Structures are given as structure tokens and as C-alpha cells.
Amino acid sequence: MAIIERGKPIDLLFTDVVMPGGMTGIELATKVRECRPGLKIVFTSGFAAFDKLRQDTLGVDARWLGKPHGVNELQAALRELLDR
């Protein structure tokens, strides 16, 4: 959040849904979108329960990438969002 709040330019946020410290990736995305609406976000998690997250939960400029994933899947997800 410090990078976002300082106004540093970024093209995309890549976040795990489950993170240490009490904030989830979804909560992080909600806070980031308050400062930077439309920022593209890739969510990831190894927990099967999150595989069913609906697109309206993730947002329009977001993509879900389940773990484990390879470099090719990551590259495809990033390219898809950055090309929008």
C-alpha cells in the first residue's frame, strides 16, 4: 500500500488471496482500487476454495490464476490484462 499511496506508477498488481498480516489479497485490491480505479490485478491462491471466486468479486480488470501455475500460464494472464 505504501507504494500505491506514494503515487509510484505501476501497471499491474499481482497478489495472493491469503497473505500474512491480517489483510487478504481481496481486501488489498479493494483498498488499491480506491486510490487507483481500473488498476489491473492478478489474484492467485493454492486454496481450492478460492477457485470459485466470481468475476464480479474480482472486478473487471482482474484475472484469477490458481496455484500451482507455470511460467506460461502466468505470462498469459499478465499479457491478457496488460493488453486490455
HTML snippet that shows the backbone in 3Dmol.js (N, CA, C, O; Angstrom):
<script src="https://3Dmol.org/build/3Dmol-min.js"></script>
<div id="view" style="width:600px;height:400px;position:relative"></div>
<script>
const pdb = `
ATOM      1  N   MET A   1       0.821  -1.193   0.000  1.00  0.00           N
ATOM      2  CA  MET A   1       0.000   0.000   0.000  1.00  0.00           C
ATOM      3  C   MET A   1       0.865   1.258   0.000  1.00  0.00           C
ATOM      4  O   MET A   1       0.477   2.282  -0.562  1.00  0.00           O
ATOM      5  N   ALA A   2       2.035   1.181   0.629  1.00  0.00           N
ATOM      6  CA  ALA A   2       2.897   2.362   0.683  1.00  0.00           C
ATOM      7  C   ALA A   2       3.301   2.806  -0.722  1.00  0.00           C
ATOM      8  O   ALA A   2       3.332   4.004  -1.006  1.00  0.00           O
ATOM      9  N   ILE A   3       3.605   1.872  -1.587  1.00  0.00           N
ATOM     10  CA  ILE A   3       3.977   2.210  -2.966  1.00  0.00           C
ATOM     11  C   ILE A   3       2.804   2.860  -3.685  1.00  0.00           C
ATOM     12  O   ILE A   3       2.971   3.858  -4.386  1.00  0.00           O
ATOM     13  N   ILE A   4       1.621   2.292  -3.506  1.00  0.00           N
ATOM     14  CA  ILE A   4       0.416   2.854  -4.135  1.00  0.00           C
ATOM     15  C   ILE A   4       0.166   4.265  -3.616  1.00  0.00           C
ATOM     16  O   ILE A   4      -0.084   5.183  -4.397  1.00  0.00           O
ATOM     17  N   GLU A   5       0.232   4.435  -2.294  1.00  0.00           N
ATOM     18  CA  GLU A   5      -0.068   5.732  -1.683  1.00  0.00           C
ATOM     19  C   GLU A   5       0.952   6.803  -2.047  1.00  0.00           C
ATOM     20  O   GLU A   5       0.629   7.991  -2.043  1.00  0.00           O
ATOM     21  N   ARG A   6       2.180   6.396  -2.362  1.00  0.00           N
ATOM     22  CA  ARG A   6       3.200   7.370  -2.785  1.00  0.00           C
ATOM     23  C   ARG A   6       3.030   7.793  -4.239  1.00  0.00           C
ATOM     24  O   ARG A   6       3.733   8.680  -4.722  1.00  0.00           O
ATOM     25  N   GLY A   7       2.099   7.157  -4.928  1.00  0.00           N
ATOM     26  CA  GLY A   7       1.846   7.537  -6.309  1.00  0.00           C
ATOM     27  C   GLY A   7       2.810   6.954  -7.315  1.00  0.00           C
ATOM     28  O   GLY A   7       2.848   7.385  -8.467  1.00  0.00           O
ATOM     29  N   LYS A   8       3.590   5.979  -6.890  1.00  0.00           N
ATOM     30  CA  LYS A   8       4.525   5.336  -7.814  1.00  0.00           C
ATOM     31  C   LYS A   8       3.734   4.682  -8.945  1.00  0.00           C
ATOM     32  O   LYS A   8       2.725   4.024  -8.693  1.00  0.00           O
ATOM     33  N   PRO A   9       4.179   4.854 -10.175  1.00  0.00           N
ATOM     34  CA  PRO A   9       3.456   4.242 -11.293  1.00  0.00           C
ATOM     35  C   PRO A   9       3.648   2.725 -11.311  1.00  0.00           C
ATOM     36  O   PRO A   9       4.772   2.226 -11.240  1.00  0.00           O
ATOM     37  N   ILE A  10       2.546   2.012 -11.407  1.00  0.00           N
ATOM     38  CA  ILE A  10       2.580   0.565 -11.605  1.00  0.00           C
ATOM     39  C   ILE A  10       1.512   0.206 -12.630  1.00  0.00           C
ATOM     40  O   ILE A  10       0.497   0.892 -12.752  1.00  0.00           O
ATOM     41  N   ASP A  11       1.749  -0.865 -13.358  1.00  0.00           N
ATOM     42  CA  ASP A  11       0.812  -1.283 -14.397  1.00  0.00           C
ATOM     43  C   ASP A  11      -0.128  -2.377 -13.929  1.00  0.00           C
ATOM     44  O   ASP A  11      -1.223  -2.535 -14.470  1.00  0.00           O
ATOM     45  N   LEU A  12       0.296  -3.141 -12.916  1.00  0.00           N
ATOM     46  CA  LEU A  12      -0.473  -4.315 -12.532  1.00  0.00           C
ATOM     47  C   LEU A  12      -0.089  -4.718 -11.111  1.00  0.00           C
ATOM     48  O   LEU A  12       1.064  -4.580 -10.703  1.00  0.00           O
ATOM     49  N   LEU A  13      -1.074  -5.217 -10.365  1.00  0.00           N
ATOM     50  CA  LEU A  13      -0.843  -5.761  -9.030  1.00  0.00           C
ATOM     51  C   LEU A  13      -1.010  -7.271  -9.101  1.00  0.00           C
ATOM     52  O   LEU A  13      -2.015  -7.765  -9.612  1.00  0.00           O
ATOM     53  N   PHE A  14      -0.027  -8.005  -8.588  1.00  0.00           N
ATOM     54  CA  PHE A  14      -0.095  -9.464  -8.501  1.00  0.00           C
ATOM     55  C   PHE A  14      -0.143  -9.801  -7.020  1.00  0.00           C
ATOM     56  O   PHE A  14       0.799  -9.498  -6.288  1.00  0.00           O
ATOM     57  N   THR A  15      -1.226 -10.425  -6.567  1.00  0.00           N
ATOM     58  CA  THR A  15      -1.373 -10.687  -5.143  1.00  0.00           C
ATOM     59  C   THR A  15      -1.951 -12.066  -4.869  1.00  0.00           C
ATOM     60  O   THR A  15      -2.825 -12.554  -5.585  1.00  0.00           O
ATOM     61  N   ASP A  16      -1.443 -12.672  -3.822  1.00  0.00           N
ATOM     62  CA  ASP A  16      -2.036 -13.907  -3.326  1.00  0.00           C
ATOM     63  C   ASP A  16      -3.289 -13.518  -2.550  1.00  0.00           C
ATOM     64  O   ASP A  16      -3.338 -12.439  -1.959  1.00  0.00           O
ATOM     65  N   VAL A  17      -4.286 -14.368  -2.545  1.00  0.00           N
ATOM     66  CA  VAL A  17      -5.505 -14.084  -1.798  1.00  0.00           C
ATOM     67  C   VAL A  17      -5.227 -14.181  -0.300  1.00  0.00           C
ATOM     68  O   VAL A  17      -5.725 -13.368   0.479  1.00  0.00           O
ATOM     69  N   VAL A  18      -4.436 -15.171   0.103  1.00  0.00           N
ATOM     70  CA  VAL A  18      -4.105 -15.361   1.519  1.00  0.00           C
ATOM     71  C   VAL A  18      -2.711 -14.799   1.761  1.00  0.00           C
ATOM     72  O   VAL A  18      -1.736 -15.231   1.144  1.00  0.00           O
ATOM     73  N   MET A  19      -2.631 -13.825   2.673  1.00  0.00           N
ATOM     74  CA  MET A  19      -1.348 -13.193   2.968  1.00  0.00           C
ATOM     75  C   MET A  19      -1.167 -13.102   4.478  1.00  0.00           C
ATOM     76  O   MET A  19      -2.151 -13.068   5.217  1.00  0.00           O
ATOM     77  N   PRO A  20       0.064 -13.062   4.939  1.00  0.00           N
ATOM     78  CA  PRO A  20       0.301 -12.868   6.371  1.00  0.00           C
ATOM     79  C   PRO A  20      -0.017 -11.431   6.771  1.00  0.00           C
ATOM     80  O   PRO A  20       0.020 -10.524   5.939  1.00  0.00           O
ATOM     81  N   GLY A  21      -0.321 -11.237   8.013  1.00  0.00           N
ATOM     82  CA  GLY A  21      -0.505  -9.875   8.499  1.00  0.00           C
ATOM     83  C   GLY A  21      -1.947  -9.436   8.628  1.00  0.00           C
ATOM     84  O   GLY A  21      -2.209  -8.307   9.044  1.00  0.00           O
ATOM     85  N   GLY A  22      -2.877 -10.286   8.287  1.00  0.00           N
ATOM     86  CA  GLY A  22      -4.279  -9.957   8.517  1.00  0.00           C
ATOM     87  C   GLY A  22      -5.053  -9.406   7.340  1.00  0.00           C
ATOM     88  O   GLY A  22      -6.284  -9.402   7.386  1.00  0.00           O
ATOM     89  N   MET A  23      -4.404  -8.940   6.289  1.00  0.00           N
ATOM     90  CA  MET A  23      -5.123  -8.426   5.124  1.00  0.00           C
ATOM     91  C   MET A  23      -5.098  -9.473   4.022  1.00  0.00           C
ATOM     92  O   MET A  23      -4.050 -10.049   3.732  1.00  0.00           O
ATOM     93  N   THR A  24      -6.246  -9.719   3.411  1.00  0.00           N
ATOM     94  CA  THR A  24      -6.299 -10.645   2.286  1.00  0.00           C
ATOM     95  C   THR A  24      -5.977  -9.898   0.999  1.00  0.00           C
ATOM     96  O   THR A  24      -5.989  -8.668   0.961  1.00  0.00           O
ATOM     97  N   GLY A  25      -5.693 -10.653  -0.045  1.00  0.00           N
ATOM     98  CA  GLY A  25      -5.464 -10.040  -1.349  1.00  0.00           C
ATOM     99  C   GLY A  25      -6.695  -9.320  -1.869  1.00  0.00           C
ATOM    100  O   GLY A  25      -6.579  -8.313  -2.566  1.00  0.00           O
ATOM    101  N   ILE A  26      -7.868  -9.827  -1.537  1.00  0.00           N
ATOM    102  CA  ILE A  26      -9.108  -9.169  -1.966  1.00  0.00           C
ATOM    103  C   ILE A  26      -9.270  -7.837  -1.230  1.00  0.00           C
ATOM    104  O   ILE A  26      -9.680  -6.844  -1.829  1.00  0.00           O
ATOM    105  N   GLU A  27      -8.950  -7.814   0.060  1.00  0.00           N
ATOM    106  CA  GLU A  27      -9.004  -6.553   0.812  1.00  0.00           C
ATOM    107  C   GLU A  27      -7.971  -5.565   0.279  1.00  0.00           C
ATOM    108  O   GLU A  27      -8.246  -4.371   0.161  1.00  0.00           O
ATOM    109  N   LEU A  28      -6.790  -6.067  -0.039  1.00  0.00           N
ATOM    110  CA  LEU A  28      -5.758  -5.214  -0.627  1.00  0.00           C
ATOM    111  C   LEU A  28      -6.257  -4.612  -1.936  1.00  0.00           C
ATOM    112  O   LEU A  28      -6.113  -3.412  -2.168  1.00  0.00           O
ATOM    113  N   ALA A  29      -6.836  -5.437  -2.778  1.00  0.00           N
ATOM    114  CA  ALA A  29      -7.340  -4.957  -4.071  1.00  0.00           C
ATOM    115  C   ALA A  29      -8.418  -3.889  -3.884  1.00  0.00           C
ATOM    116  O   ALA A  29      -8.454  -2.903  -4.620  1.00  0.00           O
ATOM    117  N   THR A  30      -9.289  -4.085  -2.906  1.00  0.00           N
ATOM    118  CA  THR A  30     -10.343  -3.097  -2.633  1.00  0.00           C
ATOM    119  C   THR A  30      -9.724  -1.758  -2.244  1.00  0.00           C
ATOM    120  O   THR A  30     -10.152  -0.712  -2.732  1.00  0.00           O
ATOM    121  N   LYS A  31      -8.722  -1.784  -1.371  1.00  0.00           N
ATOM    122  CA  LYS A  31      -8.056  -0.548  -0.952  1.00  0.00           C
ATOM    123  C   LYS A  31      -7.290   0.100  -2.113  1.00  0.00           C
ATOM    124  O   LYS A  31      -7.318   1.319  -2.282  1.00  0.00           O
ATOM    125  N   VAL A  32      -6.619  -0.719  -2.897  1.00  0.00           N
ATOM    126  CA  VAL A  32      -5.862  -0.199  -4.034  1.00  0.00           C
ATOM    127  C   VAL A  32      -6.799   0.452  -5.044  1.00  0.00           C
ATOM    128  O   VAL A  32      -6.489   1.506  -5.599  1.00  0.00           O
ATOM    129  N   ARG A  33      -7.926  -0.167  -5.275  1.00  0.00           N
ATOM    130  CA  ARG A  33      -8.879   0.380  -6.259  1.00  0.00           C
ATOM    131  C   ARG A  33      -9.480   1.704  -5.809  1.00  0.00           C
ATOM    132  O   ARG A  33      -9.946   2.480  -6.643  1.00  0.00           O
ATOM    133  N   GLU A  34      -9.478   1.978  -4.504  1.00  0.00           N
ATOM    134  CA  GLU A  34      -9.933   3.285  -4.022  1.00  0.00           C
ATOM    135  C   GLU A  34      -8.983   4.374  -4.509  1.00  0.00           C
ATOM    136  O   GLU A  34      -9.415   5.476  -4.847  1.00  0.00           O
ATOM    137  N   CYS A  35      -7.695   4.063  -4.542  1.00  0.00           N
ATOM    138  CA  CYS A  35      -6.680   5.026  -4.985  1.00  0.00           C
ATOM    139  C   CYS A  35      -6.464   4.992  -6.489  1.00  0.00           C
ATOM    140  O   CYS A  35      -6.209   6.019  -7.119  1.00  0.00           O
ATOM    141  N   ARG A  36      -6.569   3.806  -7.048  1.00  0.00           N
ATOM    142  CA  ARG A  36      -6.267   3.603  -8.474  1.00  0.00           C
ATOM    143  C   ARG A  36      -7.358   2.761  -9.139  1.00  0.00           C
ATOM    144  O   ARG A  36      -7.146   1.584  -9.432  1.00  0.00           O
ATOM    145  N   PRO A  37      -8.509   3.359  -9.370  1.00  0.00           N
ATOM    146  CA  PRO A  37      -9.562   2.596 -10.050  1.00  0.00           C
ATOM    147  C   PRO A  37      -9.072   2.125 -11.411  1.00  0.00           C
ATOM    148  O   PRO A  37      -8.389   2.854 -12.130  1.00  0.00           O
ATOM    149  N   GLY A  38      -9.428   0.908 -11.746  1.00  0.00           N
ATOM    150  CA  GLY A  38      -9.043   0.381 -13.052  1.00  0.00           C
ATOM    151  C   GLY A  38      -7.682  -0.277 -13.089  1.00  0.00           C
ATOM    152  O   GLY A  38      -7.282  -0.799 -14.130  1.00  0.00           O
ATOM    153  N   LEU A  39      -6.943  -0.267 -11.961  1.00  0.00           N
ATOM    154  CA  LEU A  39      -5.653  -0.952 -11.957  1.00  0.00           C
ATOM    155  C   LEU A  39      -5.886  -2.436 -12.194  1.00  0.00           C
ATOM    156  O   LEU A  39      -6.768  -3.037 -11.581  1.00  0.00           O
ATOM    157  N   LYS A  40      -5.119  -3.010 -13.058  1.00  0.00           N
ATOM    158  CA  LYS A  40      -5.247  -4.425 -13.384  1.00  0.00           C
ATOM    159  C   LYS A  40      -4.649  -5.261 -12.254  1.00  0.00           C
ATOM    160  O   LYS A  40      -3.598  -4.931 -11.706  1.00  0.00           O
ATOM    161  N   ILE A  41      -5.350  -6.364 -11.915  1.00  0.00           N
ATOM    162  CA  ILE A  41      -4.929  -7.185 -10.782  1.00  0.00           C
ATOM    163  C   ILE A  41      -4.997  -8.655 -11.159  1.00  0.00           C
ATOM    164  O   ILE A  41      -5.978  -9.114 -11.744  1.00  0.00           O
ATOM    165  N   VAL A  42      -3.943  -9.388 -10.819  1.00  0.00           N
ATOM    166  CA  VAL A  42      -3.949 -10.848 -10.931  1.00  0.00           C
ATOM    167  C   VAL A  42      -3.960 -11.401  -9.510  1.00  0.00           C
ATOM    168  O   VAL A  42      -3.067 -11.124  -8.709  1.00  0.00           O
ATOM    169  N   PHE A  43      -4.995 -12.191  -9.220  1.00  0.00           N
ATOM    170  CA  PHE A  43      -5.119 -12.864  -7.932  1.00  0.00           C
ATOM    171  C   PHE A  43      -4.649 -14.299  -8.087  1.00  0.00           C
ATOM    172  O   PHE A  43      -4.863 -14.917  -9.130  1.00  0.00           O
ATOM    173  N   THR A  44      -4.007 -14.832  -7.052  1.00  0.00           N
ATOM    174  CA  THR A  44      -3.597 -16.226  -7.069  1.00  0.00           C
ATOM    175  C   THR A  44      -3.803 -16.835  -5.690  1.00  0.00           C
ATOM    176  O   THR A  44      -3.822 -16.129  -4.682  1.00  0.00           O
ATOM    177  N   SER A  45      -3.956 -18.147  -5.658  1.00  0.00           N
ATOM    178  CA  SER A  45      -4.045 -18.879  -4.394  1.00  0.00           C
ATOM    179  C   SER A  45      -3.916 -20.365  -4.674  1.00  0.00           C
ATOM    180  O   SER A  45      -4.273 -20.850  -5.747  1.00  0.00           O
ATOM    181  N   GLY A  46      -3.403 -21.065  -3.693  1.00  0.00           N
ATOM    182  CA  GLY A  46      -3.326 -22.516  -3.777  1.00  0.00           C
ATOM    183  C   GLY A  46      -4.503 -23.193  -3.098  1.00  0.00           C
ATOM    184  O   GLY A  46      -4.611 -24.419  -3.120  1.00  0.00           O
ATOM    185  N   PHE A  47      -5.378 -22.415  -2.501  1.00  0.00           N
ATOM    186  CA  PHE A  47      -6.540 -22.971  -1.819  1.00  0.00           C
ATOM    187  C   PHE A  47      -7.693 -23.162  -2.791  1.00  0.00           C
ATOM    188  O   PHE A  47      -8.121 -22.213  -3.447  1.00  0.00           O
ATOM    189  N   ALA A  48      -8.194 -24.382  -2.883  1.00  0.00           N
ATOM    190  CA  ALA A  48      -9.254 -24.711  -3.832  1.00  0.00           C
ATOM    191  C   ALA A  48     -10.511 -23.884  -3.596  1.00  0.00           C
ATOM    192  O   ALA A  48     -11.245 -23.607  -4.544  1.00  0.00           O
ATOM    193  N   ALA A  49     -10.772 -23.491  -2.373  1.00  0.00           N
ATOM    194  CA  ALA A  49     -11.994 -22.733  -2.072  1.00  0.00           C
ATOM    195  C   ALA A  49     -12.054 -21.424  -2.848  1.00  0.00           C
ATOM    196  O   ALA A  49     -13.146 -20.930  -3.132  1.00  0.00           O
ATOM    197  N   PHE A  50     -10.922 -20.860  -3.193  1.00  0.00           N
ATOM    198  CA  PHE A  50     -10.907 -19.582  -3.903  1.00  0.00           C
ATOM    199  C   PHE A  50     -11.046 -19.742  -5.415  1.00  0.00           C
ATOM    200  O   PHE A  50     -11.246 -18.752  -6.119  1.00  0.00           O
ATOM    201  N   ASP A  51     -10.947 -20.955  -5.920  1.00  0.00           N
ATOM    202  CA  ASP A  51     -11.070 -21.174  -7.361  1.00  0.00           C
ATOM    203  C   ASP A  51     -12.438 -20.749  -7.892  1.00  0.00           C
ATOM    204  O   ASP A  51     -12.588 -20.489  -9.086  1.00  0.00           O
ATOM    205  N   LYS A  52     -13.414 -20.680  -7.028  1.00  0.00           N
ATOM    206  CA  LYS A  52     -14.769 -20.358  -7.457  1.00  0.00           C
ATOM    207  C   LYS A  52     -15.125 -18.887  -7.275  1.00  0.00           C
ATOM    208  O   LYS A  52     -16.294 -18.516  -7.390  1.00  0.00           O
ATOM    209  N   LEU A  53     -14.129 -18.042  -6.992  1.00  0.00           N
ATOM    210  CA  LEU A  53     -14.407 -16.616  -6.873  1.00  0.00           C
ATOM    211  C   LEU A  53     -15.029 -16.113  -8.169  1.00  0.00           C
ATOM    212  O   LEU A  53     -14.537 -16.386  -9.264  1.00  0.00           O
ATOM    213  N   ARG A  54     -16.095 -15.392  -8.022  1.00  0.00           N
ATOM    214  CA  ARG A  54     -16.797 -14.887  -9.210  1.00  0.00           C
ATOM    215  C   ARG A  54     -16.094 -13.658  -9.757  1.00  0.00           C
ATOM    216  O   ARG A  54     -15.444 -12.913  -9.023  1.00  0.00           O
ATOM    217  N   GLN A  55     -16.236 -13.463 -11.043  1.00  0.00           N
ATOM    218  CA  GLN A  55     -15.575 -12.325 -11.687  1.00  0.00           C
ATOM    219  C   GLN A  55     -16.050 -11.000 -11.096  1.00  0.00           C
ATOM    220  O   GLN A  55     -15.271 -10.049 -11.022  1.00  0.00           O
ATOM    221  N   ASP A  56     -17.318 -10.918 -10.672  1.00  0.00           N
ATOM    222  CA  ASP A  56     -17.779  -9.658 -10.084  1.00  0.00           C
ATOM    223  C   ASP A  56     -17.118  -9.401  -8.733  1.00  0.00           C
ATOM    224  O   ASP A  56     -17.037  -8.251  -8.300  1.00  0.00           O
ATOM    225  N   THR A  57     -16.648 -10.442  -8.065  1.00  0.00           N
ATOM    226  CA  THR A  57     -15.890 -10.272  -6.825  1.00  0.00           C
ATOM    227  C   THR A  57     -14.493  -9.763  -7.145  1.00  0.00           C
ATOM    228  O   THR A  57     -13.966  -8.896  -6.447  1.00  0.00           O
ATOM    229  N   LEU A  58     -13.901 -10.300  -8.193  1.00  0.00           N
ATOM    230  CA  LEU A  58     -12.540  -9.913  -8.569  1.00  0.00           C
ATOM    231  C   LEU A  58     -12.496  -8.538  -9.214  1.00  0.00           C
ATOM    232  O   LEU A  58     -11.563  -7.770  -8.976  1.00  0.00           O
ATOM    233  N   GLY A  59     -13.490  -8.222 -10.024  1.00  0.00           N
ATOM    234  CA  GLY A  59     -13.527  -6.951 -10.730  1.00  0.00           C
ATOM    235  C   GLY A  59     -13.263  -7.132 -12.213  1.00  0.00           C
ATOM    236  O   GLY A  59     -12.787  -8.177 -12.656  1.00  0.00           O
ATOM    237  N   VAL A  60     -13.573  -6.114 -12.953  1.00  0.00           N
ATOM    238  CA  VAL A  60     -13.471  -6.160 -14.412  1.00  0.00           C
ATOM    239  C   VAL A  60     -12.031  -6.313 -14.878  1.00  0.00           C
ATOM    240  O   VAL A  60     -11.745  -7.120 -15.762  1.00  0.00           O
ATOM    241  N   ASP A  61     -11.135  -5.552 -14.295  1.00  0.00           N
ATOM    242  CA  ASP A  61      -9.729  -5.565 -14.710  1.00  0.00           C
ATOM    243  C   ASP A  61      -8.910  -6.537 -13.877  1.00  0.00           C
ATOM    244  O   ASP A  61      -7.816  -6.210 -13.417  1.00  0.00           O
ATOM    245  N   ALA A  62      -9.454  -7.746 -13.685  1.00  0.00           N
ATOM    246  CA  ALA A  62      -8.769  -8.730 -12.849  1.00  0.00           C
ATOM    247  C   ALA A  62      -8.791 -10.097 -13.516  1.00  0.00           C
ATOM    248  O   ALA A  62      -9.587 -10.371 -14.414  1.00  0.00           O
ATOM    249  N   ARG A  63      -7.898 -10.930 -13.047  1.00  0.00           N
ATOM    250  CA  ARG A  63      -7.785 -12.296 -13.568  1.00  0.00           C
ATOM    251  C   ARG A  63      -7.438 -13.202 -12.409  1.00  0.00           C
ATOM    252  O   ARG A  63      -6.673 -12.816 -11.525  1.00  0.00           O
ATOM    253  N   TRP A  64      -7.992 -14.409 -12.402  1.00  0.00           N
ATOM    254  CA  TRP A  64      -7.712 -15.425 -11.401  1.00  0.00           C
ATOM    255  C   TRP A  64      -6.681 -16.398 -11.956  1.00  0.00           C
ATOM    256  O   TRP A  64      -6.779 -16.808 -13.112  1.00  0.00           O
ATOM    257  N   LEU A  65      -5.697 -16.771 -11.149  1.00  0.00           N
ATOM    258  CA  LEU A  65      -4.687 -17.731 -11.547  1.00  0.00           C
ATOM    259  C   LEU A  65      -4.452 -18.671 -10.367  1.00  0.00           C
ATOM    260  O   LEU A  65      -3.817 -18.296  -9.382  1.00  0.00           O
ATOM    261  N   GLY A  66      -4.976 -19.904 -10.476  1.00  0.00           N
ATOM    262  CA  GLY A  66      -4.819 -20.870  -9.397  1.00  0.00           C
ATOM    263  C   GLY A  66      -3.409 -21.433  -9.348  1.00  0.00           C
ATOM    264  O   GLY A  66      -2.710 -21.499 -10.359  1.00  0.00           O
ATOM    265  N   LYS A  67      -3.007 -21.838  -8.148  1.00  0.00           N
ATOM    266  CA  LYS A  67      -1.707 -22.491  -7.959  1.00  0.00           C
ATOM    267  C   LYS A  67      -1.912 -23.994  -7.955  1.00  0.00           C
ATOM    268  O   LYS A  67      -2.978 -24.455  -7.547  1.00  0.00           O
ATOM    269  N   PRO A  68      -0.969 -24.751  -8.379  1.00  0.00           N
ATOM    270  CA  PRO A  68       0.294 -24.295  -8.954  1.00  0.00           C
ATOM    271  C   PRO A  68       0.089 -23.837 -10.396  1.00  0.00           C
ATOM    272  O   PRO A  68      -0.780 -24.352 -11.099  1.00  0.00           O
ATOM    273  N   HIS A  69       0.865 -22.900 -10.816  1.00  0.00           N
ATOM    274  CA  HIS A  69       0.831 -22.459 -12.211  1.00  0.00           C
ATOM    275  C   HIS A  69       2.271 -22.353 -12.708  1.00  0.00           C
ATOM    276  O   HIS A  69       3.212 -22.148 -11.942  1.00  0.00           O
ATOM    277  N   GLY A  70       2.390 -22.497 -13.981  1.00  0.00           N
ATOM    278  CA  GLY A  70       3.704 -22.403 -14.602  1.00  0.00           C
ATOM    279  C   GLY A  70       3.951 -21.012 -15.148  1.00  0.00           C
ATOM    280  O   GLY A  70       3.086 -20.138 -15.102  1.00  0.00           O
ATOM    281  N   VAL A  71       5.137 -20.832 -15.658  1.00  0.00           N
ATOM    282  CA  VAL A  71       5.526 -19.547 -16.226  1.00  0.00           C
ATOM    283  C   VAL A  71       4.628 -19.179 -17.403  1.00  0.00           C
ATOM    284  O   VAL A  71       4.255 -18.016 -17.554  1.00  0.00           O
ATOM    285  N   ASN A  72       4.276 -20.159 -18.238  1.00  0.00           N
ATOM    286  CA  ASN A  72       3.438 -19.874 -19.404  1.00  0.00           C
ATOM    287  C   ASN A  72       2.062 -19.375 -19.003  1.00  0.00           C
ATOM    288  O   ASN A  72       1.529 -18.459 -19.629  1.00  0.00           O
ATOM    289  N   GLU A  73       1.473 -19.972 -17.954  1.00  0.00           N
ATOM    290  CA  GLU A  73       0.148 -19.518 -17.500  1.00  0.00           C
ATOM    291  C   GLU A  73       0.231 -18.121 -16.894  1.00  0.00           C
ATOM    292  O   GLU A  73      -0.647 -17.288 -17.120  1.00  0.00           O
ATOM    293  N   LEU A  74       1.274 -17.870 -16.135  1.00  0.00           N
ATOM    294  CA  LEU A  74       1.466 -16.535 -15.567  1.00  0.00           C
ATOM    295  C   LEU A  74       1.650 -15.509 -16.674  1.00  0.00           C
ATOM    296  O   LEU A  74       1.045 -14.437 -16.644  1.00  0.00           O
ATOM    297  N   GLN A  75       2.476 -15.838 -17.638  1.00  0.00           N
ATOM    298  CA  GLN A  75       2.715 -14.927 -18.754  1.00  0.00           C
ATOM    299  C   GLN A  75       1.421 -14.640 -19.512  1.00  0.00           C
ATOM    300  O   GLN A  75       1.164 -13.494 -19.880  1.00  0.00           O
ATOM    301  N   ALA A  76       0.614 -15.653 -19.747  1.00  0.00           N
ATOM    302  CA  ALA A  76      -0.651 -15.471 -20.466  1.00  0.00           C
ATOM    303  C   ALA A  76      -1.609 -14.570 -19.687  1.00  0.00           C
ATOM    304  O   ALA A  76      -2.264 -13.706 -20.269  1.00  0.00           O
ATOM    305  N   ALA A  77      -1.690 -14.773 -18.379  1.00  0.00           N
ATOM    306  CA  ALA A  77      -2.571 -13.946 -17.545  1.00  0.00           C
ATOM    307  C   ALA A  77      -2.123 -12.492 -17.548  1.00  0.00           C
ATOM    308  O   ALA A  77      -2.943 -11.584 -17.688  1.00  0.00           O
ATOM    309  N   LEU A  78      -0.820 -12.273 -17.393  1.00  0.00           N
ATOM    310  CA  LEU A  78      -0.288 -10.912 -17.408  1.00  0.00           C
ATOM    311  C   LEU A  78      -0.514 -10.247 -18.756  1.00  0.00           C
ATOM    312  O   LEU A  78      -0.945  -9.096 -18.826  1.00  0.00           O
ATOM    313  N   ARG A  79      -0.222 -10.977 -19.826  1.00  0.00           N
ATOM    314  CA  ARG A  79      -0.384 -10.423 -21.167  1.00  0.00           C
ATOM    315  C   ARG A  79      -1.845 -10.078 -21.461  1.00  0.00           C
ATOM    316  O   ARG A  79      -2.143  -9.033 -22.040  1.00  0.00           O
ATOM    317  N   GLU A  80      -2.753 -10.974 -21.050  1.00  0.00           N
ATOM    318  CA  GLU A  80      -4.188 -10.715 -21.265  1.00  0.00           C
ATOM    319  C   GLU A  80      -4.617  -9.409 -20.621  1.00  0.00           C
ATOM    320  O   GLU A  80      -5.303  -8.604 -21.251  1.00  0.00           O
ATOM    321  N   LEU A  81      -4.224  -9.189 -19.380  1.00  0.00           N
ATOM    322  CA  LEU A  81      -4.628  -7.965 -18.687  1.00  0.00           C
ATOM    323  C   LEU A  81      -3.915  -6.741 -19.219  1.00  0.00           C
ATOM    324  O   LEU A  81      -4.542  -5.700 -19.420  1.00  0.00           O
ATOM    325  N   LEU A  82      -2.623  -6.843 -19.450  1.00  0.00           N
ATOM    326  CA  LEU A  82      -1.884  -5.673 -19.905  1.00  0.00           C
ATOM    327  C   LEU A  82      -2.270  -5.246 -21.322  1.00  0.00           C
ATOM    328  O   LEU A  82      -2.116  -4.079 -21.683  1.00  0.00           O
ATOM    329  N   ASP A  83      -2.763  -6.178 -22.114  1.00  0.00           N
ATOM    330  CA  ASP A  83      -3.191  -5.839 -23.485  1.00  0.00           C
ATOM    331  C   ASP A  83      -4.578  -5.206 -23.547  1.00  0.00           C
ATOM    332  O   ASP A  83      -4.977  -4.692 -24.592  1.00  0.00           O
ATOM    333  N   ARG A  84      -5.305  -5.239 -22.451  1.00  0.00           N
ATOM    334  CA  ARG A  84      -6.667  -4.641 -22.441  1.00  0.00           C
ATOM    335  C   ARG A  84      -6.591  -3.143 -22.488  1.00  0.00           C
ATOM    336  O   ARG A  84      -7.624  -2.473 -22.487  1.00  0.00           O
TER     337      ARG A  84
END
`;
const viewer = $3Dmol.createViewer("view");
viewer.addModel(pdb, "pdb");
viewer.setStyle({}, {cartoon: {color: "spectrum"}});
viewer.zoomTo();
viewer.render();
</script>
